[in-house]
Amino acid sequence: MKVLYGALPRTSGYVTLDGHEVVTRSPQEGLANGIVYISEDRKRDGLVLGMSVKENMSLTALRYFSRAGGSLKHADE
């Protein structure tokens, strides 16, 4: 399943969605194509155990506040 989402590299085969081949080389591409991965083991796959609950919850919103390369955007004053 992680291959479909783009979390692991594809070694063979292909995926079609609505009759079109879908290539997912990263989780970001998977999301852009409407494919998500929901783990059965959320404790193992869904949390960063060294982080607080608040920090884990904010991980999904980081894309709205970060730039390519990982630096945070500063709010306009």
N, CA, C and O atoms as a Maestro MAE file, in Angstrom:
{
 s_m_m2io_version
 :::
 2.0.0
}

f_m_ct {
 s_m_title
 :::
 protein
 m_atom[308] {
  # First column is atom index #
  i_m_mmod_type
  r_m_x_coord
  r_m_y_coord
  r_m_z_coord
  i_m_residue_number
  s_m_chain_name
  s_m_pdb_residue_name
  s_m_pdb_atom_name
  i_m_atomic_number
  :::
  1 25 0.812 -1.191 0.000 1 A "MET " " N  " 7
  2 3 0.000 0.000 0.000 1 A "MET " " CA " 6
  3 2 0.859 1.261 0.000 1 A "MET " " C  " 6
  4 15 0.474 2.265 -0.598 1 A "MET " " O  " 8
  5 25 2.005 1.225 0.655 2 A "LYS " " N  " 7
  6 3 2.859 2.412 0.691 2 A "LYS " " CA " 6
  7 2 3.405 2.760 -0.689 2 A "LYS " " C  " 6
  8 15 3.739 3.915 -0.951 2 A "LYS " " O  " 8
  9 25 3.498 1.772 -1.566 3 A "VAL " " N  " 7
  10 3 3.942 2.035 -2.936 3 A "VAL " " CA " 6
  11 2 2.878 2.835 -3.679 3 A "VAL " " C  " 6
  12 15 3.210 3.764 -4.415 3 A "VAL " " O  " 8
  13 25 1.614 2.490 -3.500 4 A "LEU " " N  " 7
  14 3 0.532 3.219 -4.167 4 A "LEU " " CA " 6
  15 2 0.518 4.684 -3.768 4 A "LEU " " C  " 6
  16 15 0.229 5.557 -4.586 4 A "LEU " " O  " 8
  17 25 0.829 4.946 -2.523 5 A "TYR " " N  " 7
  18 3 0.825 6.301 -1.972 5 A "TYR " " CA " 6
  19 2 2.078 7.082 -2.340 5 A "TYR " " C  " 6
  20 15 2.067 8.313 -2.334 5 A "TYR " " O  " 8
  21 25 3.153 6.380 -2.659 6 A "GLY " " N  " 7
  22 3 4.404 7.042 -3.008 6 A "GLY " " CA " 6
  23 2 5.433 7.048 -1.897 6 A "GLY " " C  " 6
  24 15 6.485 7.673 -2.033 6 A "GLY " " O  " 8
  25 25 5.147 6.360 -0.795 7 A "ALA " " N  " 7
  26 3 6.086 6.325 0.327 7 A "ALA " " CA " 6
  27 2 7.238 5.352 0.080 7 A "ALA " " C  " 6
  28 15 8.299 5.484 0.689 7 A "ALA " " O  " 8
  29 25 7.039 4.383 -0.801 8 A "LEU " " N  " 7
  30 3 8.085 3.437 -1.197 8 A "LEU " " CA " 6
  31 2 8.168 3.430 -2.718 8 A "LEU " " C  " 6
  32 15 7.156 3.646 -3.385 8 A "LEU " " O  " 8
  33 25 9.357 3.185 -3.286 9 A "PRO " " N  " 7
  34 3 9.486 3.195 -4.748 9 A "PRO " " CA " 6
  35 2 8.806 1.996 -5.399 9 A "PRO " " C  " 6
  36 15 8.795 0.896 -4.846 9 A "PRO " " O  " 8
  37 25 8.245 2.221 -6.569 10 A "ARG " " N  " 7
  38 3 7.613 1.158 -7.353 10 A "ARG " " CA " 6
  39 2 8.702 0.411 -8.105 10 A "ARG " " C  " 6
  40 15 9.576 1.038 -8.704 10 A "ARG " " O  " 8
  41 25 8.669 -0.919 -8.087 11 A "THR " " N  " 7
  42 3 9.675 -1.717 -8.794 11 A "THR " " CA " 6
  43 2 9.124 -2.325 -10.077 11 A "THR " " C  " 6
  44 15 9.893 -2.680 -10.970 11 A "THR " " O  " 8
  45 25 7.809 -2.451 -10.181 12 A "SER " " N  " 7
  46 3 7.199 -2.972 -11.407 12 A "SER " " CA " 6
  47 2 5.709 -2.664 -11.378 12 A "SER " " C  " 6
  48 15 5.163 -2.258 -10.353 12 A "SER " " O  " 8
  49 25 5.070 -2.863 -12.509 13 A "GLY " " N  " 7
  50 3 3.636 -2.655 -12.603 13 A "GLY " " CA " 6
  51 2 3.255 -1.193 -12.745 13 A "GLY " " C  " 6
  52 15 4.110 -0.319 -12.886 13 A "GLY " " O  " 8
  53 25 1.954 -0.947 -12.703 14 A "TYR " " N  " 7
  54 3 1.451 0.413 -12.826 14 A "TYR " " CA " 6
  55 2 0.114 0.518 -12.109 14 A "TYR " " C  " 6
  56 15 -0.514 -0.490 -11.785 14 A "TYR " " O  " 8
  57 25 -0.307 1.742 -11.868 15 A "VAL " " N  " 7
  58 3 -1.567 2.019 -11.183 15 A "VAL " " CA " 6
  59 2 -2.415 2.880 -12.102 15 A "VAL " " C  " 6
  60 15 -1.923 3.852 -12.677 15 A "VAL " " O  " 8
  61 25 -3.687 2.530 -12.244 16 A "THR " " N  " 7
  62 3 -4.600 3.386 -12.991 16 A "THR " " CA " 6
  63 2 -5.693 3.877 -12.058 16 A "THR " " C  " 6
  64 15 -6.150 3.153 -11.174 16 A "THR " " O  " 8
  65 25 -6.099 5.109 -12.269 17 A "LEU " " N  " 7
  66 3 -7.172 5.727 -11.493 17 A "LEU " " CA " 6
  67 2 -8.069 6.440 -12.484 17 A "LEU " " C  " 6
  68 15 -7.622 7.340 -13.195 17 A "LEU " " O  " 8
  69 25 -9.328 6.046 -12.537 18 A "ASP " " N  " 7
  70 3 -10.283 6.601 -13.501 18 A "ASP " " CA " 6
  71 2 -9.783 6.457 -14.938 18 A "ASP " " C  " 6
  72 15 -9.995 7.343 -15.766 18 A "ASP " " O  " 8
  73 25 -9.118 5.334 -15.228 19 A "GLY " " N  " 7
  74 3 -8.657 5.052 -16.575 19 A "GLY " " CA " 6
  75 2 -7.347 5.692 -16.976 19 A "GLY " " C  " 6
  76 15 -6.904 5.516 -18.111 19 A "GLY " " O  " 8
  77 25 -6.712 6.429 -16.083 20 A "HIS " " N  " 7
  78 3 -5.441 7.086 -16.380 20 A "HIS " " CA " 6
  79 2 -4.343 6.512 -15.487 20 A "HIS " " C  " 6
  80 15 -4.559 6.254 -14.303 20 A "HIS " " O  " 8
  81 25 -3.161 6.317 -16.078 21 A "GLU " " N  " 7
  82 3 -2.037 5.843 -15.274 21 A "GLU " " CA " 6
  83 2 -1.614 6.932 -14.298 21 A "GLU " " C  " 6
  84 15 -1.506 8.103 -14.660 21 A "GLU " " O  " 8
  85 25 -1.378 6.527 -13.057 22 A "VAL " " N  " 7
  86 3 -0.969 7.451 -12.003 22 A "VAL " " CA " 6
  87 2 0.430 7.058 -11.546 22 A "VAL " " C  " 6
  88 15 0.681 5.898 -11.219 22 A "VAL " " O  " 8
  89 25 1.333 8.024 -11.525 23 A "VAL " " N  " 7
  90 3 2.694 7.799 -11.051 23 A "VAL " " CA " 6
  91 2 2.865 8.587 -9.763 23 A "VAL " " C  " 6
  92 15 2.689 9.805 -9.746 23 A "VAL " " O  " 8
  93 25 3.207 7.890 -8.686 24 A "THR " " N  " 7
  94 3 3.418 8.552 -7.396 24 A "THR " " CA " 6
  95 2 4.825 8.235 -6.922 24 A "THR " " C  " 6
  96 15 5.109 7.124 -6.474 24 A "THR " " O  " 8
  97 25 5.699 9.224 -7.027 25 A "ARG " " N  " 7
  98 3 7.090 9.051 -6.610 25 A "ARG " " CA " 6
  99 2 7.331 9.573 -5.203 25 A "ARG " " C  " 6
  100 15 8.420 9.413 -4.651 25 A "ARG " " O  " 8
  101 25 6.309 10.198 -4.622 26 A "SER " " N  " 7
  102 3 6.437 10.741 -3.267 26 A "SER " " CA " 6
  103 2 5.044 10.822 -2.656 26 A "SER " " C  " 6
  104 15 4.052 10.822 -3.385 26 A "SER " " O  " 8
  105 25 4.953 10.892 -1.333 27 A "PRO " " N  " 7
  106 3 3.645 11.076 -0.704 27 A "PRO " " CA " 6
  107 2 2.943 12.353 -1.178 27 A "PRO " " C  " 6
  108 15 1.715 12.383 -1.256 27 A "PRO " " O  " 8
  109 25 3.701 13.403 -1.495 28 A "GLN " " N  " 7
  110 3 3.096 14.638 -1.988 28 A "GLN " " CA " 6
  111 2 2.394 14.395 -3.327 28 A "GLN " " C  " 6
  112 15 1.298 14.907 -3.554 28 A "GLN " " O  " 8
  113 25 3.019 13.622 -4.204 29 A "GLU " " N  " 7
  114 3 2.387 13.288 -5.479 29 A "GLU " " CA " 6
  115 2 1.167 12.396 -5.255 29 A "GLU " " C  " 6
  116 15 0.157 12.532 -5.946 29 A "GLU " " O  " 8
  117 25 1.263 11.487 -4.289 30 A "GLY " " N  " 7
  118 3 0.110 10.656 -3.964 30 A "GLY " " CA " 6
  119 2 -1.074 11.501 -3.536 30 A "GLY " " C  " 6
  120 15 -2.192 11.289 -4.004 30 A "GLY " " O  " 8
  121 25 -0.839 12.456 -2.653 31 A "LEU " " N  " 7
  122 3 -1.911 13.355 -2.213 31 A "LEU " " CA " 6
  123 2 -2.467 14.161 -3.372 31 A "LEU " " C  " 6
  124 15 -3.681 14.327 -3.488 31 A "LEU " " O  " 8
  125 25 -1.588 14.663 -4.233 32 A "ALA " " N  " 7
  126 3 -2.033 15.451 -5.383 32 A "ALA " " CA " 6
  127 2 -2.897 14.619 -6.325 32 A "ALA " " C  " 6
  128 15 -3.768 15.155 -7.011 32 A "ALA " " O  " 8
  129 25 -2.658 13.308 -6.360 33 A "ASN " " N  " 7
  130 3 -3.444 12.409 -7.200 33 A "ASN " " CA " 6
  131 2 -4.667 11.846 -6.480 33 A "ASN " " C  " 6
  132 15 -5.387 11.018 -7.037 33 A "ASN " " O  " 8
  133 25 -4.905 12.285 -5.259 34 A "GLY " " N  " 7
  134 3 -6.073 11.823 -4.511 34 A "GLY " " CA " 6
  135 2 -5.878 10.489 -3.824 34 A "GLY " " C  " 6
  136 15 -6.856 9.814 -3.501 34 A "GLY " " O  " 8
  137 25 -4.627 10.091 -3.591 35 A "ILE " " N  " 7
  138 3 -4.329 8.815 -2.943 35 A "ILE " " CA " 6
  139 2 -3.716 9.098 -1.581 35 A "ILE " " C  " 6
  140 15 -2.756 9.862 -1.473 35 A "ILE " " O  " 8
  141 25 -4.263 8.491 -0.551 36 A "VAL " " N  " 7
  142 3 -3.729 8.662 0.798 36 A "VAL " " CA " 6
  143 2 -3.423 7.294 1.390 36 A "VAL " " C  " 6
  144 15 -3.954 6.277 0.944 36 A "VAL " " O  " 8
  145 25 -2.569 7.283 2.390 37 A "TYR " " N  " 7
  146 3 -2.234 6.053 3.102 37 A "TYR " " CA " 6
  147 2 -2.670 6.211 4.542 37 A "TYR " " C  " 6
  148 15 -2.241 7.136 5.232 37 A "TYR " " O  " 8
  149 25 -3.519 5.312 4.994 38 A "ILE " " N  " 7
  150 3 -3.961 5.307 6.386 38 A "ILE " " CA " 6
  151 2 -3.504 3.993 6.991 38 A "ILE " " C  " 6
  152 15 -3.979 2.923 6.608 38 A "ILE " " O  " 8
  153 25 -2.592 4.078 7.925 39 A "SER " " N  " 7
  154 3 -1.998 2.895 8.532 39 A "SER " " CA " 6
  155 2 -2.954 2.226 9.515 39 A "SER " " C  " 6
  156 15 -3.739 2.891 10.190 39 A "SER " " O  " 8
  157 25 -2.873 0.908 9.584 40 A "GLU " " N  " 7
  158 3 -3.609 0.184 10.615 40 A "GLU " " CA " 6
  159 2 -2.938 0.358 11.968 40 A "GLU " " C  " 6
  160 15 -3.596 0.292 13.006 40 A "GLU " " O  " 8
  161 25 -1.636 0.579 11.956 41 A "ASP " " N  " 7
  162 3 -0.872 0.746 13.193 41 A "ASP " " CA " 6
  163 2 -0.471 2.214 13.325 41 A "ASP " " C  " 6
  164 15 0.658 2.590 13.011 41 A "ASP " " O  " 8
  165 25 -1.400 3.029 13.788 42 A "ARG " " N  " 7
  166 3 -1.151 4.469 13.868 42 A "ARG " " CA " 6
  167 2 -0.068 4.819 14.873 42 A "ARG " " C  " 6
  168 15 0.607 5.836 14.712 42 A "ARG " " O  " 8
  169 25 0.120 4.001 15.913 43 A "LYS " " N  " 7
  170 3 1.177 4.287 16.884 43 A "LYS " " CA " 6
  171 2 2.548 4.139 16.229 43 A "LYS " " C  " 6
  172 15 3.446 4.942 16.480 43 A "LYS " " O  " 8
  173 25 2.710 3.122 15.396 44 A "ARG " " N  " 7
  174 3 3.988 2.897 14.729 44 A "ARG " " CA " 6
  175 2 4.189 3.840 13.545 44 A "ARG " " C  " 6
  176 15 5.280 4.384 13.375 44 A "ARG " " O  " 8
  177 25 3.164 4.043 12.730 45 A "ASP " " N  " 7
  178 3 3.306 4.777 11.475 45 A "ASP " " CA " 6
  179 2 2.772 6.202 11.502 45 A "ASP " " C  " 6
  180 15 3.114 7.004 10.633 45 A "ASP " " O  " 8
  181 25 1.951 6.526 12.470 46 A "GLY " " N  " 7
  182 3 1.266 7.810 12.416 46 A "GLY " " CA " 6
  183 2 1.725 8.857 13.400 46 A "GLY " " C  " 6
  184 15 1.216 9.977 13.384 46 A "GLY " " O  " 8
  185 25 2.671 8.528 14.255 47 A "LEU " " N  " 7
  186 3 3.115 9.477 15.272 47 A "LEU " " CA " 6
  187 2 4.628 9.601 15.281 47 A "LEU " " C  " 6
  188 15 5.348 8.660 14.946 47 A "LEU " " O  " 8
  189 25 5.092 10.768 15.668 48 A "VAL " " N  " 7
  190 3 6.507 10.960 15.964 48 A "VAL " " CA " 6
  191 2 6.587 10.910 17.483 48 A "VAL " " C  " 6
  192 15 6.282 11.892 18.159 48 A "VAL " " O  " 8
  193 25 6.998 9.761 18.019 49 A "LEU " " N  " 7
  194 3 6.873 9.514 19.452 49 A "LEU " " CA " 6
  195 2 7.721 10.441 20.311 49 A "LEU " " C  " 6
  196 15 7.424 10.612 21.493 49 A "LEU " " O  " 8
  197 25 8.753 11.037 19.761 50 A "GLY " " N  " 7
  198 3 9.567 11.980 20.520 50 A "GLY " " CA " 6
  199 2 8.974 13.380 20.576 50 A "GLY " " C  " 6
  200 15 9.554 14.276 21.190 50 A "GLY " " O  " 8
  201 25 7.825 13.575 19.941 51 A "MET " " N  " 7
  202 3 7.185 14.891 19.914 51 A "MET " " CA " 6
  203 2 5.923 14.876 20.768 51 A "MET " " C  " 6
  204 15 5.353 13.819 21.037 51 A "MET " " O  " 8
  205 25 5.498 16.056 21.185 52 A "SER " " N  " 7
  206 3 4.279 16.176 21.984 52 A "SER " " CA " 6
  207 2 3.045 15.953 21.107 52 A "SER " " C  " 6
  208 15 3.145 15.917 19.881 52 A "SER " " O  " 8
  209 25 1.891 15.804 21.740 53 A "VAL " " N  " 7
  210 3 0.631 15.667 21.008 53 A "VAL " " CA " 6
  211 2 0.412 16.899 20.131 53 A "VAL " " C  " 6
  212 15 0.033 16.776 18.966 53 A "VAL " " O  " 8
  213 25 0.649 18.079 20.688 54 A "LYS " " N  " 7
  214 3 0.470 19.330 19.938 54 A "LYS " " CA " 6
  215 2 1.367 19.356 18.698 54 A "LYS " " C  " 6
  216 15 0.918 19.728 17.614 54 A "LYS " " O  " 8
  217 25 2.626 18.963 18.856 55 A "GLU " " N  " 7
  218 3 3.553 18.954 17.724 55 A "GLU " " CA " 6
  219 2 3.125 17.939 16.664 55 A "GLU " " C  " 6
  220 15 3.198 18.230 15.470 55 A "GLU " " O  " 8
  221 25 2.682 16.760 17.083 56 A "ASN " " N  " 7
  222 3 2.206 15.753 16.139 56 A "ASN " " CA " 6
  223 2 0.986 16.252 15.375 56 A "ASN " " C  " 6
  224 15 0.868 16.032 14.170 56 A "ASN " " O  " 8
  225 25 0.087 16.919 16.073 57 A "MET " " N  " 7
  226 3 -1.124 17.418 15.422 57 A "MET " " CA " 6
  227 2 -0.814 18.526 14.420 57 A "MET " " C  " 6
  228 15 -1.532 18.686 13.433 57 A "MET " " O  " 8
  229 25 0.236 19.281 14.661 58 A "SER " " N  " 7
  230 3 0.562 20.389 13.762 58 A "SER " " CA " 6
  231 2 1.337 19.942 12.525 58 A "SER " " C  " 6
  232 15 1.488 20.730 11.591 58 A "SER " " O  " 8
  233 25 1.829 18.715 12.487 59 A "LEU " " N  " 7
  234 3 2.613 18.247 11.346 59 A "LEU " " CA " 6
  235 2 1.847 18.339 10.032 59 A "LEU " " C  " 6
  236 15 2.433 18.653 8.997 59 A "LEU " " O  " 8
  237 25 0.555 18.071 10.062 60 A "THR " " N  " 7
  238 3 -0.223 18.101 8.823 60 A "THR " " CA " 6
  239 2 -0.378 19.503 8.267 60 A "THR " " C  " 6
  240 15 -0.643 19.664 7.076 60 A "THR " " O  " 8
  241 25 -0.220 20.521 9.100 61 A "ALA " " N  " 7
  242 3 -0.378 21.902 8.643 61 A "ALA " " CA " 6
  243 2 0.938 22.547 8.225 61 A "ALA " " C  " 6
  244 15 0.930 23.672 7.724 61 A "ALA " " O  " 8
  245 25 2.057 21.877 8.412 62 A "LEU " " N  " 7
  246 3 3.356 22.481 8.104 62 A "LEU " " CA " 6
  247 2 3.489 22.914 6.652 62 A "LEU " " C  " 6
  248 15 4.179 23.891 6.359 62 A "LEU " " O  " 8
  249 25 2.840 22.203 5.742 63 A "ARG " " N  " 7
  250 3 2.979 22.568 4.328 63 A "ARG " " CA " 6
  251 2 2.444 23.965 4.043 63 A "ARG " " C  " 6
  252 15 2.863 24.595 3.071 63 A "ARG " " O  " 8
  253 25 1.529 24.460 4.869 64 A "TYR " " N  " 7
  254 3 0.991 25.802 4.667 64 A "TYR " " CA " 6
  255 2 1.944 26.888 5.163 64 A "TYR " " C  " 6
  256 15 1.817 28.051 4.781 64 A "TYR " " O  " 8
  257 25 2.883 26.513 6.001 65 A "PHE " " N  " 7
  258 3 3.781 27.484 6.619 65 A "PHE " " CA " 6
  259 2 5.238 27.327 6.200 65 A "PHE " " C  " 6
  260 15 6.089 28.096 6.647 65 A "PHE " " O  " 8
  261 25 5.540 26.351 5.353 66 A "SER " " N  " 7
  262 3 6.942 26.116 5.002 66 A "SER " " CA " 6
  263 2 7.189 26.323 3.519 66 A "SER " " C  " 6
  264 15 6.272 26.283 2.699 66 A "SER " " O  " 8
  265 25 8.438 26.541 3.207 67 A "ARG " " N  " 7
  266 3 8.893 26.700 1.825 67 A "ARG " " CA " 6
  267 2 9.673 25.463 1.425 67 A "ARG " " C  " 6
  268 15 10.008 24.628 2.265 67 A "ARG " " O  " 8
  269 25 9.958 25.352 0.137 68 A "ALA " " N  " 7
  270 3 10.822 24.264 -0.329 68 A "ALA " " CA " 6
  271 2 12.163 24.386 0.381 68 A "ALA " " C  " 6
  272 15 12.714 25.482 0.479 68 A "ALA " " O  " 8
  273 25 12.678 23.303 0.865 69 A "GLY " " N  " 7
  274 3 13.929 23.327 1.615 69 A "GLY " " CA " 6
  275 2 13.710 23.310 3.111 69 A "GLY " " C  " 6
  276 15 14.662 23.134 3.871 69 A "GLY " " O  " 8
  277 25 12.463 23.492 3.556 70 A "GLY " " N  " 7
  278 3 12.138 23.328 4.959 70 A "GLY " " CA " 6
  279 2 12.080 24.569 5.811 70 A "GLY " " C  " 6
  280 15 11.736 24.466 6.988 70 A "GLY " " O  " 8
  281 25 12.400 25.752 5.283 71 A "SER " " N  " 7
  282 3 12.347 26.948 6.129 71 A "SER " " CA " 6
  283 2 10.911 27.445 6.261 71 A "SER " " C  " 6
  284 15 10.097 27.286 5.352 71 A "SER " " O  " 8
  285 25 10.620 28.042 7.399 72 A "LEU " " N  " 7
  286 3 9.272 28.545 7.641 72 A "LEU " " CA " 6
  287 2 9.086 29.911 7.006 72 A "LEU " " C  " 6
  288 15 10.012 30.721 6.969 72 A "LEU " " O  " 8
  289 25 7.873 30.162 6.503 73 A "LYS " " N  " 7
  290 3 7.529 31.477 5.966 73 A "LYS " " CA " 6
  291 2 7.241 32.407 7.138 73 A "LYS " " C  " 6
  292 15 6.649 31.985 8.131 73 A "LYS " " O  " 8
  293 25 7.643 33.642 7.035 74 A "HIS " " N  " 7
  294 3 7.324 34.631 8.062 74 A "HIS " " CA " 6
  295 2 6.039 35.350 7.667 74 A "HIS " " C  " 6
  296 15 5.834 35.666 6.495 74 A "HIS " " O  " 8
  297 25 5.192 35.604 8.629 75 A "ALA " " N  " 7
  298 3 3.925 36.284 8.357 75 A "ALA " " CA " 6
  299 2 4.188 37.703 7.873 75 A "ALA " " C  " 6
  300 15 5.118 38.366 8.331 75 A "ALA " " O  " 8
  301 25 3.359 38.157 6.947 76 A "ASP " " N  " 7
  302 3 3.448 39.544 6.495 76 A "ASP " " CA " 6
  303 2 2.953 40.455 7.599 76 A "ASP " " C  " 6
  304 15 1.961 40.159 8.265 76 A "ASP " " O  " 8
  305 25 3.649 41.568 7.789 77 A "GLU " " N  " 7
  306 3 3.251 42.499 8.843 77 A "GLU " " CA " 6
  307 2 2.406 43.598 8.276 77 A "GLU " " C  " 6
  308 15 1.972 44.485 9.010 77 A "GLU " " O  " 8
  :::
 }
 m_bond[307] {
  # First column is bond index #
  i_m_from
  i_m_to
  i_m_order
  :::
  1 1 2 1
  2 2 3 1
  3 3 4 2
  4 3 5 1
  5 5 6 1
  6 6 7 1
  7 7 8 2
  8 7 9 1
  9 9 10 1
  10 10 11 1
  11 11 12 2
  12 11 13 1
  13 13 14 1
  14 14 15 1
  15 15 16 2
  16 15 17 1
  17 17 18 1
  18 18 19 1
  19 19 20 2
  20 19 21 1
  21 21 22 1
  22 22 23 1
  23 23 24 2
  24 23 25 1
  25 25 26 1
  26 26 27 1
  27 27 28 2
  28 27 29 1
  29 29 30 1
  30 30 31 1
  31 31 32 2
  32 31 33 1
  33 33 34 1
  34 34 35 1
  35 35 36 2
  36 35 37 1
  37 37 38 1
  38 38 39 1
  39 39 40 2
  40 39 41 1
  41 41 42 1
  42 42 43 1
  43 43 44 2
  44 43 45 1
  45 45 46 1
  46 46 47 1
  47 47 48 2
  48 47 49 1
  49 49 50 1
  50 50 51 1
  51 51 52 2
  52 51 53 1
  53 53 54 1
  54 54 55 1
  55 55 56 2
  56 55 57 1
  57 57 58 1
  58 58 59 1
  59 59 60 2
  60 59 61 1
  61 61 62 1
  62 62 63 1
  63 63 64 2
  64 63 65 1
  65 65 66 1
  66 66 67 1
  67 67 68 2
  68 67 69 1
  69 69 70 1
  70 70 71 1
  71 71 72 2
  72 71 73 1
  73 73 74 1
  74 74 75 1
  75 75 76 2
  76 75 77 1
  77 77 78 1
  78 78 79 1
  79 79 80 2
  80 79 81 1
  81 81 82 1
  82 82 83 1
  83 83 84 2
  84 83 85 1
  85 85 86 1
  86 86 87 1
  87 87 88 2
  88 87 89 1
  89 89 90 1
  90 90 91 1
  91 91 92 2
  92 91 93 1
  93 93 94 1
  94 94 95 1
  95 95 96 2
  96 95 97 1
  97 97 98 1
  98 98 99 1
  99 99 100 2
  100 99 101 1
  101 101 102 1
  102 102 103 1
  103 103 104 2
  104 103 105 1
  105 105 106 1
  106 106 107 1
  107 107 108 2
  108 107 109 1
  109 109 110 1
  110 110 111 1
  111 111 112 2
  112 111 113 1
  113 113 114 1
  114 114 115 1
  115 115 116 2
  116 115 117 1
  117 117 118 1
  118 118 119 1
  119 119 120 2
  120 119 121 1
  121 121 122 1
  122 122 123 1
  123 123 124 2
  124 123 125 1
  125 125 126 1
  126 126 127 1
  127 127 128 2
  128 127 129 1
  129 129 130 1
  130 130 131 1
  131 131 132 2
  132 131 133 1
  133 133 134 1
  134 134 135 1
  135 135 136 2
  136 135 137 1
  137 137 138 1
  138 138 139 1
  139 139 140 2
  140 139 141 1
  141 141 142 1
  142 142 143 1
  143 143 144 2
  144 143 145 1
  145 145 146 1
  146 146 147 1
  147 147 148 2
  148 147 149 1
  149 149 150 1
  150 150 151 1
  151 151 152 2
  152 151 153 1
  153 153 154 1
  154 154 155 1
  155 155 156 2
  156 155 157 1
  157 157 158 1
  158 158 159 1
  159 159 160 2
  160 159 161 1
  161 161 162 1
  162 162 163 1
  163 163 164 2
  164 163 165 1
  165 165 166 1
  166 166 167 1
  167 167 168 2
  168 167 169 1
  169 169 170 1
  170 170 171 1
  171 171 172 2
  172 171 173 1
  173 173 174 1
  174 174 175 1
  175 175 176 2
  176 175 177 1
  177 177 178 1
  178 178 179 1
  179 179 180 2
  180 179 181 1
  181 181 182 1
  182 182 183 1
  183 183 184 2
  184 183 185 1
  185 185 186 1
  186 186 187 1
  187 187 188 2
  188 187 189 1
  189 189 190 1
  190 190 191 1
  191 191 192 2
  192 191 193 1
  193 193 194 1
  194 194 195 1
  195 195 196 2
  196 195 197 1
  197 197 198 1
  198 198 199 1
  199 199 200 2
  200 199 201 1
  201 201 202 1
  202 202 203 1
  203 203 204 2
  204 203 205 1
  205 205 206 1
  206 206 207 1
  207 207 208 2
  208 207 209 1
  209 209 210 1
  210 210 211 1
  211 211 212 2
  212 211 213 1
  213 213 214 1
  214 214 215 1
  215 215 216 2
  216 215 217 1
  217 217 218 1
  218 218 219 1
  219 219 220 2
  220 219 221 1
  221 221 222 1
  222 222 223 1
  223 223 224 2
  224 223 225 1
  225 225 226 1
  226 226 227 1
  227 227 228 2
  228 227 229 1
  229 229 230 1
  230 230 231 1
  231 231 232 2
  232 231 233 1
  233 233 234 1
  234 234 235 1
  235 235 236 2
  236 235 237 1
  237 237 238 1
  238 238 239 1
  239 239 240 2
  240 239 241 1
  241 241 242 1
  242 242 243 1
  243 243 244 2
  244 243 245 1
  245 245 246 1
  246 246 247 1
  247 247 248 2
  248 247 249 1
  249 249 250 1
  250 250 251 1
  251 251 252 2
  252 251 253 1
  253 253 254 1
  254 254 255 1
  255 255 256 2
  256 255 257 1
  257 257 258 1
  258 258 259 1
  259 259 260 2
  260 259 261 1
  261 261 262 1
  262 262 263 1
  263 263 264 2
  264 263 265 1
  265 265 266 1
  266 266 267 1
  267 267 268 2
  268 267 269 1
  269 269 270 1
  270 270 271 1
  271 271 272 2
  272 271 273 1
  273 273 274 1
  274 274 275 1
  275 275 276 2
  276 275 277 1
  277 277 278 1
  278 278 279 1
  279 279 280 2
  280 279 281 1
  281 281 282 1
  282 282 283 1
  283 283 284 2
  284 283 285 1
  285 285 286 1
  286 286 287 1
  287 287 288 2
  288 287 289 1
  289 289 290 1
  290 290 291 1
  291 291 292 2
  292 291 293 1
  293 293 294 1
  294 294 295 1
  295 295 296 2
  296 295 297 1
  297 297 298 1
  298 298 299 1
  299 299 300 2
  300 299 301 1
  301 301 302 1
  302 302 303 1
  303 303 304 2
  304 303 305 1
  305 305 306 1
  306 306 307 1
  307 307 308 2
  :::
 }
}
